[in-house]
Amino acid sequence: MSPVALPGRSADAFVALHECGTKQDLVQCMAEVLSTVVPEVGAAVCLADDLAGLRVQCSTGAFGAAPGDDATPIASTTAADRRLPIRFRTYSLGELLLDRAPGAAGPILEAAVAHFGAALGNLTLNEASRRDNDDYFALLQLDDEGLVLFQEQDPEAALAGLLNVARTNAVRSNAGALWVLREIGDPSSGLSLQQALGIPDSMLQGLRCADPNAVWPDGLLGRAAHFATPESDGSLAMIAAGCVPPALRNVVVVPLRCNGMDAGLCVLFNAEVDGLGEGDVLRRLRRLGEVGAVLLHRLRLEALHAKNRSRERELEIAETIQKRSLPTVAPKVPGLSFAWRSVAAENIGGDYLDVFSTDGSDVHAIVADASGHGINSALLMSSFRSNYRAHAARRALPELVASLNDEVVAEVGPTGMFVTSVFLRIDPSTRRMQICSAGHTPVLILRAASGTVERVDSMGPPLGFMAGTAFESHEVTLGSGDLVLLHTDGVTEATDADLEMFGEEALVEEMRRHHAATPDVCLGAIHRRLAAFTGRTRYDDDVSMVLIRAE
């Protein structure tokens, strides 16, 4: 939550807190703020300290404490209404102790504490970020062999190089193995063996962990770099006593860790330290562990980037294919004209629309919406389109919808997905229009003669809920100039910046305003109004519409 901001001189004073560059400056500024905005209240700013629970940083007014004093006993004798916690987000940073109950000054003191906590937290985060950046760039200043690892483009070669540097630069060892966490940064994800040198994989897999509840070498995760020799019970580096090979004299454990991020583990066997002191060896191991963690993190990011780029390309292709599944030419049917628009929320969507005629006779139109949007919805809708196209001209409309429902039930299984859809079948010779809607948004029919709008609501549940469901249809006759609009709920439920929905009334207004124009002009006006209303050209949900005009 953002800190409270109060008007006037308080607001000006609070701004200064956020401009401080050091903790010392910030504490001094806080003292000045308190003296400025509440001069009548004595206060002490106390922050958490590792040695003393709380330590006084500054005091104002008549508060009897000096910087550096242990504030824990002072706080313990201070009444609760004279103690204000200093927090940053969910973190407790300290307390503001007062020499009297704040009374009317309470709100402004709370605001001051909130701003101070936010400024201190942000200052601390900035300092930590600077330290992390310094550490990161220091890691890049490795010796020549380390630089070669970072320049290696082949992941397998990079990992082999890391293991080779570990066994030749830190210590001399003819055998070693490299394990990488399945999820970098998550020790609970477990280790996966990536490289082994001088020791068979079968031998590594036969090493049991001394901890019966862990798998070796997972039991070594979280431990510092160390040089292990056999324990009195015969175990070695968490290897159970009964399965330590007789020739194994020592084990060097190198956690691949940097800035608290675990990436894996490097283990070297029968190492020689060449007379180096243990401290020198451990420093080398820790350094290599940091290099290894950064290297593995980079390799994982590059792999994810390549995977994401491949996925993006696949989505671009899928988007092209899906767009080509839309009708490209309106049916040439005397007395009827058509227009349609479809905009996916992402590259690909879960909406489907179609308009076509069969042998110059009946016109078939559909708008359907699979639950959700994205790949799963697009896959479901692709199958749905194929089934609809295959049977639309052969079956009576209620029978067709019931058959499609059974198909969707079989496909979605227990996933909970479903499809809402509205189907039209128009006889151009009589202008009789049959409507069957399965859980879809209402069909809107603007009557040109009267200017009234008829709403044809759904006659059954969405497709995919239950096999064997029967559906009914509704018939109307279109008059000259009448408009029929089919749309998905992505249109009416699109929201603006205030989360107000576009709504059905706006659709009706545009239909009335442009009822004499071509369907393409009318639909274009609706889309422009929708884009202006939301301030976007892509929306939170897929948007699809079909407009039919009786001439």
C-alpha positions in Angstrom: 0.0 0.0 0.0 1.3 3.5 -0.9 2.2 5.7 2.1 -0.4 8.3 3.1 0.1 11.8 1.7 -1.2 14.8 3.5 -1.6 18.3 2.1 0.3 21.5 3.0 3.6 21.7 4.7 3.3 18.0 5.8 3.3 16.9 2.1 6.3 19.1 1.4 8.2 17.7 4.4 7.3 14.1 3.4 8.7 14.6 -0.1 12.1 15.3 1.4 12.2 11.8 3.0 12.1 10.1 -0.4 14.9 12.3 -1.7 17.5 11.1 0.8 20.5 9.1 -0.5 21.7 7.5 2.7 20.2 6.0 5.8 22.0 8.6 7.9 20.5 11.4 5.8 17.1 9.8 6.0 17.1 9.5 9.8 18.2 13.2 10.1 15.5 14.2 7.6 12.9 12.2 9.7 13.9 14.1 12.8 13.4 17.4 10.9 10.0 16.2 9.6 8.9 15.3 13.1 10.1 18.7 14.5 8.4 20.5 11.7 5.0 18.8 11.5 4.5 17.8 15.2 6.8 20.1 17.2 4.7 19.6 20.3 5.2 15.8 20.4 8.5 14.3 21.6 9.5 11.2 19.6 12.3 8.7 19.1 12.9 6.8 15.8 14.0 3.3 16.7 15.1 0.7 14.2 15.7 -3.0 14.5 19.3 -4.0 15.3 20.9 -7.4 15.3 22.6 -6.8 18.7 19.9 -4.9 20.5 16.2 -5.6 19.6 15.7 -1.9 18.9 18.2 1.0 18.8 17.5 4.7 18.9 18.4 6.5 15.7 17.3 10.0 16.6 15.0 11.8 19.0 13.0 15.0 19.0 11.4 17.3 21.5 11.6 16.3 25.1 12.0 12.5 24.5 14.7 11.3 26.8 16.8 9.1 24.6 20.0 9.6 22.6 21.1 8.0 19.3 22.7 4.6 19.9 20.7 3.9 23.0 19.1 0.4 23.4 15.5 1.1 22.8 14.1 -2.3 23.8 13.6 -1.5 27.5 12.2 2.0 26.6 9.7 0.4 24.2 8.7 -2.2 26.8 7.6 0.5 29.2 5.9 2.7 26.6 2.1 2.5 26.4 0.7 0.9 23.2 -1.0 4.2 22.2 2.5 5.9 22.1 4.1 3.3 19.9 3.8 3.4 16.1 5.2 0.5 14.0 7.6 1.4 11.2 6.9 -0.9 8.3 7.8 -1.4 4.7 5.2 -3.6 2.9 5.0 -6.7 5.2 8.4 -6.1 6.9 8.8 -4.6 10.4 11.6 -2.1 10.5 11.2 -0.6 13.9 9.0 1.7 16.0 8.4 5.4 16.6 8.1 6.0 20.3 6.3 9.0 21.6 6.4 10.9 25.0 2.6 11.3 25.0 -0.5 10.0 23.3 -0.6 11.6 19.8 -4.3 12.7 20.1 -5.2 14.9 17.1 -1.6 14.5 15.8 -2.2 10.8 15.3 -3.0 10.8 11.5 0.0 13.0 10.6 2.3 10.9 12.7 1.0 7.8 11.0 1.6 9.4 7.7 5.1 10.4 8.7 5.9 6.9 9.8 4.4 5.4 6.6 6.5 7.7 4.4 9.6 7.0 6.5 9.1 3.3 6.3 8.6 3.4 2.5 11.7 5.7 2.0 13.8 3.4 4.2 12.6 0.2 2.5 13.2 1.7 -0.9 16.6 3.0 0.1 17.5 -0.5 1.4 16.3 -2.2 -1.7 18.3 0.3 -3.9 21.4 -0.3 -1.9 20.9 -4.1 -2.1 20.3 -3.8 -5.9 23.5 -1.8 -6.3 25.4 -4.4 -4.3 23.9 -7.2 -6.4 24.9 -5.4 -9.6 28.4 -4.9 -8.3 28.7 -8.5 -7.4 27.4 -9.6 -10.8 29.8 -7.4 -12.7 32.6 -8.6 -10.4 31.8 -12.2 -11.4 32.3 -11.2 -15.1 35.9 -10.3 -14.3 37.0 -13.9 -14.0 40.2 -15.3 -15.3 40.6 -16.4 -18.9 39.1 -19.8 -18.4 36.0 -18.4 -16.7 35.5 -15.9 -19.6 35.7 -18.8 -22.0 32.8 -20.5 -20.2 30.6 -17.5 -20.6 31.4 -17.2 -24.3 30.6 -20.9 -25.0 27.4 -21.2 -27.0 27.0 -24.9 -26.7 25.4 -25.8 -23.3 26.9 -29.2 -23.2 30.4 -27.8 -23.8 29.8 -25.0 -21.3 28.9 -27.6 -18.6 31.8 -29.8 -19.5 34.1 -26.8 -19.3 32.7 -25.8 -15.9 33.4 -29.3 -14.5 36.9 -29.2 -16.0 37.7 -25.8 -14.4 36.4 -27.1 -11.1 38.7 -30.1 -11.1 41.8 -28.4 -12.4 41.7 -24.8 -11.1 40.4 -25.1 -7.6 41.9 -28.6 -6.8 43.4 -31.4 -8.8 41.0 -34.2 -9.3 40.6 -36.8 -12.0 37.0 -37.5 -11.3 34.0 -35.3 -10.8 30.3 -34.9 -11.5 28.0 -31.9 -12.1 24.3 -31.9 -11.1 21.9 -29.1 -12.0 18.6 -28.3 -10.3 15.6 -29.1 -12.4 14.3 -25.6 -11.6 17.1 -23.1 -11.1 16.6 -21.4 -7.7 14.3 -24.1 -6.3 16.3 -26.7 -4.3 13.1 -28.7 -3.7 13.0 -29.5 -7.5 15.8 -32.0 -7.1 19.1 -32.5 -8.9 19.7 -33.9 -12.4 23.1 -35.4 -13.4 24.4 -33.4 -16.4 28.1 -34.2 -16.6 30.4 -36.9 -15.2 34.2 -37.3 -15.7 36.4 -40.2 -14.5 33.5 -42.0 -12.7 30.8 -44.2 -14.3 27.2 -43.1 -14.1 26.3 -46.5 -12.7 28.6 -45.9 -9.7 27.2 -42.5 -9.0 23.6 -43.9 -9.1 24.6 -46.6 -6.6 25.7 -44.0 -4.0 23.0 -44.0 -1.3 22.5 -41.0 1.0 23.3 -41.4 4.8 19.9 -39.7 5.4 17.3 -42.3 4.6 14.8 -39.6 3.7 17.0 -38.0 1.0 18.6 -39.0 -2.3 22.3 -38.5 -2.8 23.6 -36.0 -3.6 20.4 -34.0 -2.9 21.2 -34.2 0.8 24.2 -32.0 0.2 22.0 -29.1 -1.0 22.1 -26.1 1.2 25.5 -26.8 2.7 28.5 -24.6 2.3 31.5 -25.6 0.1 33.7 -28.1 2.0 36.4 -30.7 1.8 35.0 -34.0 3.2 36.9 -36.9 4.5 35.5 -40.2 5.9 33.5 -39.9 9.2 34.1 -42.2 12.2 31.0 -44.2 11.2 32.4 -44.8 7.6 30.1 -42.3 5.9 31.6 -39.7 3.6 30.0 -36.5 2.4 26.5 -37.8 3.2 27.2 -41.1 1.4 26.0 -44.0 3.5 28.9 -46.0 5.1 27.9 -49.3 3.4 28.3 -47.9 -0.1 31.4 -45.7 0.0 33.8 -47.2 -2.5 37.1 -48.3 -0.8 39.2 -46.2 -3.2 37.3 -43.0 -2.4 39.5 -41.0 0.0 37.8 -37.6 0.0 35.0 -35.6 -1.6 35.0 -31.9 -2.5 31.5 -30.4 -2.4 31.0 -27.2 -4.5 27.5 -25.7 -4.2 26.7 -23.7 -7.3 25.2 -20.7 -5.6 25.2 -17.0 -6.1 23.4 -14.2 -4.2 21.3 -16.9 -2.4 20.3 -18.5 -5.7 21.0 -22.3 -5.9 21.6 -23.7 -9.3 23.2 -27.1 -8.7 26.1 -29.0 -7.2 29.6 -29.9 -8.4 31.3 -32.8 -6.6 34.9 -33.8 -7.0 36.4 -37.1 -5.9 39.9 -37.8 -4.5 41.1 -34.2 -4.8 44.7 -33.0 -4.2 45.1 -29.5 -2.8 48.7 -29.0 -3.7 49.7 -27.7 -0.3 47.2 -24.9 -0.4 45.5 -24.0 2.9 41.9 -25.0 3.5 40.9 -21.4 3.4 42.5 -20.8 0.0 40.8 -24.0 -1.3 37.4 -22.9 0.0 37.7 -19.5 -1.5 38.4 -21.0 -4.9 35.5 -23.4 -4.5 33.1 -20.6 -3.5 34.3 -18.5 -6.4 33.8 -21.3 -8.9 30.4 -22.0 -7.3 29.4 -18.4 -8.0 30.6 -18.6 -11.6 28.8 -21.9 -12.0 25.5 -20.6 -10.7 25.6 -17.5 -13.0 26.6 -19.7 -15.9 23.8 -22.2 -15.3 21.3 -19.3 -14.8 22.4 -17.8 -18.1 22.1 -21.1 -20.0 18.7 -21.7 -18.5 17.5 -18.1 -19.6 18.9 -18.7 -23.1 17.1 -22.0 -23.3 13.9 -20.4 -22.1 14.3 -17.6 -24.6 14.9 -20.0 -27.4 11.8 -22.0 -26.3 9.7 -18.9 -26.0 10.8 -17.6 -29.4 9.9 -20.9 -30.9 6.6 -20.8 -29.2 6.0 -17.2 -30.4 6.7 -18.4 -34.0 4.3 -21.3 -33.6 1.7 -18.9 -32.3 2.3 -16.6 -35.2 1.8 -19.5 -37.6 -1.3 -20.6 -35.7 -2.7 -17.1 -35.8 -2.3 -17.0 -39.6 -4.0 -20.4 -39.9 -6.8 -19.4 -37.7 -7.4 -16.1 -39.6 -7.5 -18.1 -42.8 -10.3 -20.2 -41.3 -12.6 -17.1 -41.3 -14.8 -16.7 -44.3 -13.1 -14.6 -47.0 -16.0 -14.0 -49.4 -19.6 -13.2 -48.4 -22.3 -15.6 -49.8 -23.8 -14.2 -53.0 -27.4 -14.5 -51.9 -30.1 -12.2 -53.4 -31.7 -10.0 -50.8 -29.1 -10.6 -48.1 -25.8 -8.9 -47.3 -23.2 -9.8 -44.7 -20.2 -8.5 -42.6 -18.1 -10.0 -39.9 -15.2 -9.1 -37.6 -13.1 -11.2 -35.2 -10.3 -10.0 -32.9 -8.5 -12.5 -30.7 -7.4 -11.4 -27.2 -4.0 -13.1 -27.8 -2.4 -14.4 -31.0 -5.0 -17.1 -31.3 -8.4 -17.2 -29.7 -11.4 -19.3 -28.8 -14.0 -17.6 -31.0 -15.4 -19.0 -34.2 -17.6 -17.3 -36.8 -18.8 -18.5 -40.2 -21.2 -17.5 -42.9 -21.8 -19.6 -46.0 -24.5 -20.9 -48.3 -25.1 -24.4 -49.6 -25.7 -24.7 -53.3 -27.2 -21.2 -53.5 -30.0 -22.1 -51.2 -30.0 -21.9 -47.3 -27.6 -19.5 -45.6 -25.8 -20.8 -42.5 -24.3 -18.5 -40.0 -22.7 -19.2 -36.6 -20.8 -17.4 -33.8 -19.3 -19.6 -31.1 -17.1 -19.0 -28.1 -15.0 -21.6 -26.3 -14.5 -21.0 -22.6 -11.3 -19.1 -21.9 -9.0 -18.0 -24.7 -5.7 -19.0 -26.1 -4.2 -22.4 -27.2 -6.7 -24.8 -25.4 -9.7 -22.8 -26.6 -8.3 -22.6 -30.2 -7.7 -26.3 -30.4 -11.2 -27.0 -29.2 -12.7 -24.6 -31.6 -10.7 -26.0 -34.5 -12.3 -29.4 -34.0 -15.7 -27.8 -33.4 -15.5 -25.9 -36.7 -14.7 -29.1 -38.6 -17.7 -30.9 -37.2 -20.0 -28.0 -37.8 -18.9 -27.5 -41.4 -19.2 -31.2 -42.1 -22.8 -31.5 -40.9 -24.4 -28.0 -41.1 -26.1 -28.6 -44.4 -27.2 -32.2 -43.7 -29.1 -32.0 -40.4 -32.0 -30.1 -39.0 -30.8 -27.3 -36.8 -31.8 -28.7 -33.4 -30.4 -32.1 -34.3 -27.2 -30.5 -35.5 -26.7 -28.7 -32.3 -27.4 -31.8 -30.2 -24.9 -33.7 -32.2 -22.2 -31.0 -31.8 -23.0 -30.9 -28.0 -22.2 -34.7 -27.8 -18.9 -34.1 -29.7 -17.9 -31.3 -27.4 -18.7 -33.4 -24.3 -16.5 -36.3 -25.6 -13.6 -33.9 -26.4 -13.5 -31.8 -23.2 -13.9 -34.7 -20.8 -13.5 -33.5 -17.2 -11.6 -30.3 -18.1 -14.7 -28.1 -17.5 -14.4 -26.4 -20.9 -17.5 -25.7 -22.9 -18.7 -23.8 -26.0 -21.5 -21.2 -26.2 -22.8 -20.8 -29.7 -25.7 -19.4 -31.7 -26.7 -21.0 -35.1 -28.7 -19.4 -37.9 -30.3 -20.9 -41.0 -31.9 -18.5 -43.4 -34.1 -19.4 -46.4 -33.5 -16.5 -48.8 -36.6 -17.1 -50.8 -38.9 -16.6 -47.8 -36.5 -14.7 -45.4 -37.5 -17.2 -42.8 -34.7 -17.4 -40.2 -34.3 -20.3 -37.8 -32.3 -19.6 -34.6 -30.8 -22.1 -32.2 -28.7 -20.7 -29.3 -26.7 -22.8 -26.8 -25.9 -20.7 -23.8 -24.9 -17.8 -26.0 -25.5 -14.0 -25.9 -28.8 -12.8 -27.3 -29.4 -12.4 -31.0 -30.3 -8.8 -31.7 -32.8 -8.1 -34.5 -33.4 -4.5 -35.4 -36.7 -4.1 -37.2 -36.3 -1.3 -39.8 -40.0 -0.6 -40.0 -40.5 0.2 -36.3 -37.0 0.8 -35.1 -37.6 -1.7 -32.3 -35.0 -4.4 -31.3 -36.0 -8.0 -30.7 -33.8 -10.1 -28.4 -33.7 -13.8 -29.0 -32.3 -15.4 -25.9 -30.6 -18.8 -25.5 -32.8 -21.9 -25.7 -30.4 -24.3 -24.0 -27.2 -24.8 -22.0 -23.7 -24.3 -23.5 -22.3 -27.2 -25.4 -20.2 -29.7 -23.5 -22.1 -29.8 -20.2 -24.0 -33.1 -20.7 -24.4 -35.6 -23.5 -27.8 -36.3 -24.8 -29.1 -32.7 -24.3 -32.0 -31.7 -26.6 -32.2 -28.2 -28.1 -35.1 -26.2 -29.5 -35.1 -23.6 -32.3 -37.0 -20.3 -32.8 -38.2 -18.9 -36.2 -38.6 -15.3 -37.3 -39.3 -13.6 -40.7 -37.0 -10.8 -41.7 -38.4 -7.6 -43.3 -36.7 -5.3 -45.7 -33.9 -3.4 -44.0 -33.9 -5.5 -40.9 -30.5 -6.1 -39.2 -29.4 -9.3 -37.4 -26.4 -9.2 -35.1 -24.6 -12.2 -33.6 -21.8 -11.5 -31.1 -19.7 -13.0 -28.4 -19.7 -11.8 -24.8 -16.2 -10.3 -25.4 -18.1 -7.4 -27.1 -20.6 -6.5 -24.4 -18.3 -7.3 -21.5 -15.3 -5.3 -22.8 -14.4 -2.7 -20.1 -13.0 0.8 -20.0 -10.4 2.1 -17.6 -13.0 2.4 -14.9 -14.1 -1.3 -15.5 -17.4 -0.2 -16.9 -18.7 -2.6 -19.5 -19.5 -1.7 -23.1 -22.9 -3.3 -22.8 -25.7 -4.2 -25.2 -27.2 -0.7 -25.4 -24.2 0.6 -27.2 -24.6 -2.1 -29.8 -28.2 -1.2 -30.3 -27.4 2.5 -30.6 -24.9 1.9 -33.4 -27.3 -0.5 -35.2 -30.0 2.2 -35.2 -27.6 4.9 -36.2 -26.3 2.9 -39.2 -29.2 0.7 -40.1 -29.5 2.2 -43.6 -25.8 1.6 -44.4 -24.1 -1.6 -45.6 -23.4 -4.2 -42.9 -19.7 -3.6 -43.3 -20.1 0.2 -42.5 -22.4 -0.6 -39.6 -20.0 -3.2 -38.1 -17.0 -0.9 -38.7 -18.8 1.8 -36.6 -19.4 -0.7 -33.8 -15.8 -1.7 -33.7 -14.6 2.0 -33.7 -16.9 2.7 -30.8 -15.7 -0.3 -28.9 -12.0 0.6 -29.5 -12.7 4.2 -28.4 -14.6 3.0 -25.3 -11.9 0.6 -24.1 -8.9 2.6 -25.4 -7.5 -0.6 -27.0 -7.6 -2.6 -30.2 -7.1 -5.9 -28.4 -9.3 -6.8 -25.5 -9.3 -9.0 -22.4 -11.5 -11.6 -24.2 -12.0 -12.5 -27.9 -14.4 -10.3 -29.8 -16.4 -11.6 -32.7 -19.5 -10.3 -34.5 -21.6 -11.2 -37.6 -24.1 -8.7 -39.1 -26.7 -9.7 -41.6 -29.0 -7.3 -43.4 -32.2 -8.1 -45.3 -32.3 -5.8 -48.4 
